């Protein structure tokens, strides 16, 4: 009987997690339109000095415009012109990652730590993706040298692919890394069939 109760308890943890996740996700979607421009400005402020660090000469300027992020490039005549822009999809992982971390049971301190670490890590990924994708695009269209010359073009192509894969996979990887310990304990034995013993007057029946 005790084993049956433990299994019910573990399944109730799953049900509670999914319920809280759905509610958190809906609430975050509702407020994301107000948060996205602020998040966008923060990414631009952090990315701008990184462009100056990796470029020589410094030719890129980042300009947030609501939820969009515009990239300007200084042409050969010294004029700053629009080059490309990123729509809000660049931040697609923020809401689901935050909802998953909110829904994962923990004490208040542990919960806050996971949420802070998770969103900080994803913010860093967004900054790296922004800088990396722009610089790789420059190289791909001939506005910056390709490492190793034309012989390095296969490396450039793979770098673009891997950067995009890493950006898309980052929310999942971050969540798994931060919640692995909890789920390892919560799911232990849930899917393992167990015998249930019933004790009667004549002994134990299986």
N, C-alpha and C positions, 0 to 999 in steps of 0.2 A: 504493500500500500504506500509506503514512503517513497518508493521509486516512482510510482505513478504520480504522486503529488509533485515530485521534483520536476518531472517532465512537463506537467501542467504549468509549473512556475516558469520554466524556461520559455515555453510557448507564449505565456502571458507577457514576457519581456519583449518578444518579437512583435506581438500585437501592439503593445504600448509604443514601441519604437516606430512602427509604421504609422500609427495614428498621430503621434507628435510630429513625425516628418511631414506628413501631408498638411497639417495645420501650419507648421513653421514655413513650409515652402510657399503656401498660399499667402501668408502674411508678408514674407520677404518679397514675393513678386509684386505685391501691392505697393510696397514702399521703395522698390528698387529704382523706379523712375525718378525719385527724388534724390536717392543716394548716388546714382550712377554719375551725374555731373561732378560731384565732389570727389568721388573715387578717380574719375578721369583726370581732374586737376592734379591730384596727388601723384598719379602715374607720370604725368607730364613733367612735374617738378623734379621727380627723381630721375627720370630718363634724360632730361636735358643735359646735366653735367656728364652723364655717361657718354653721350654723343661727342661732347667736347674731348673726352678722354680717349676715345677710340679713333677719332678722325684727325687728320692733319693734311690740309687745314680744316678748321671747323666750318662745315657748310650746311648743317642741318639745324632747323628750329622746329620745336614742337609747340603746337597751339591747340589747347582744348577748346571745343565749341559745343557746349552742352554735353551730350553723351558721346559726341564724335571727337576724334583726335586727328588733327590735321598735321601733316608733315610738309614743311617748307624747305626748299633747298636753294642755296645761293648759286646763281649761274655764273658763267665765265665773265660776265660783265659786272658782277657784284650785286645784281638785283636778286632779292629774295622772292622766290616764286613758289606757288603751291606745287607739290610733287605727288602726294597721295594722301589718303585718309583711311582711318580705321573706324568702322561703325561699332555700335555697342556690343556686337557679337564677340568681340575680342575678350570681353569679360564674362562670357557665358557660364563659366564654372563657379562664379562667386555665390550665386543663390543656392544651387544644389549642395555645394560643399558646406555652406553655413547651415542649411537645413539639416543635413546629415549630422553635423557636429552638435547642433542643438538637440536633436532627437536621441543621441547616444547617451544613455544614463551615466551619471557620474556625480560625485559630490560637487558642491558649488565651486570650490577652488580648482578642482581637476577639470570641470566643465569649462570654466573661464580660460584655463591654461590651454586646453585643446583648441578652443575657438580662436584665441589670440594667435597661437602658433600656426594654426591652419590657414587663417586669412592672411597672416604676414607672409607665409611661404608662397601662397598663391599670388599675392601682390608682387613679390619678387619675380615670380615666373612671368607675370604680365609685363613687367619692365624689361626683363631679359628678352622676351619674345618680341616686344616692340623694337628695341634697339637692333637685335639680331636680324629680324626680318627686313628692316630698312637697309641695313648695311649689306646683307646678302643680295637684295634687289639691286642696289647700286652696282655691285660686282657683276651680277647677271646681265645687266643691260649696258655695261661698259663705262659706267660712271666712276668706278673704283677698280683698282687692279685685282685680278684673281690671284690668290696665293699659289705660287708655282707656275704662273702663266697659264696659257691655254691647256697645258697638261693637267692643271688643277681643276678643270671644269667638272669632271665627274665628282670630285670631292665637294665642289660647290653645290651640285645638284643634290647630293646625299645630305649635305648640311641643311639645305632648305627643307627637305622631307623630314629629317629627324627633328628639326626645330618645331615644325608644325605638329608632329606626332607627340613630342614632349609637352607642348602647350595644351593639346587636347586631352592627354592622359593625366596631366598634373593633378586635377581635382581628385581623381580616383586614387592615385598613388598617395597623395597627401592624406586622404581620409583613411586609407588602409593602414598607413604608417602610424597614425595617431590613435586608431581605435582597435588595432589588432589584438592587444592584450585583453580588452573588454570582451570582444566577440569570441576569442579563444575560450574564455571561461564560460560565457553565456551559452554557447552552442555545444559545449562538451557533452557528448552523450545524447543529444536530442534525436539524432537520426539513427542511433544504435538500438536495435530491438532488445528488449529486456524481458526476462521472465518475471511473472508476478506471482508471489507466493501468498496463499491464503491459509491461515492457521485455524484448524477446527479441533473438536474434542479428540478426534482420533489421530491427530498429527497434522502434517502440512500437506496440502494438496497443491500440485503444480499444474 
